[in-house]
Amino acid sequence: MEIEYSNFAIDNDIYGMNEICGLIEIDSNFIYNNFYDVRKIKYNEKTRVLLFFGLILNKKNRTFIKKAFEELGLTETLKIRKMKNLSTSELAKILIIKLLIGSSKVIFLDHIDNVLIDKDVKNIIKFIKDKKNIINKTIIFSTDDINSVVEKCERYIIVEENKIIYNGCDIKELPLKTDIINFVDIANEKGAKLDYYKDINDLLKAIYRSVKK
């Protein structure tokens, strides 16, 4: 897992503006080869969480941080703990919040789903989506799981050998199939006439509607 950033703007035609891009890399190191000046966020392990936010603690950012703590499941008492005493999940969330209120143009959430539970990843992505007009950044969510990319993101970028082989929002055109798409294909071969869906709950509703008919 890496949580990184770049202060340099990227091509909005490729990555969209203020979007969450899901990135799947096949035999590639795309982030480091295609984005300029990708940096890891630095912190002193002995620093307390509240001081880690430092000079950016104006009234607006205090309100943002309070809301982020609430929605990401962080307690207020955590603010007085030292960075080194945070769990992996807590540390990841604190680093993300710091970047969200910082001046960076791009935030890279690189394989955070390898160490965070799916509920935490969903909450992080949902919070970013809800606040994206305030955040005003592009988020690159990199993972090996096509199911996670389609479920959580607005745009999908598939890279093979450091070349983009798909960039878009249409799940029907993806070169990789999600579990839901595979299921729908099998069902349709048997005459089900189902459409493709991003979310399993939407698929279940469609199946229920088809059964009622």
Secondary structure, 3 states (H helix, E strand, C coil): CEEEEECCCCCHHHHCCCCEEEEEEECCCHHHHHCCCCEECCCCCCCEHHHHHHHHCCHHHHHHHHHHHHHCCCCHHHHHCEHHHCCHHHHHHHHHHHHHCCCCCEEEEECHHHCCCHHHHHHHHHHHHHCHHHHCCEEEEECCCHHHHHHHCCEEEEEECCEEEEEECCHHHCCCCCHHHHHHHHHHHCCCCCCCCCCHHHHHHHHHHHHHC
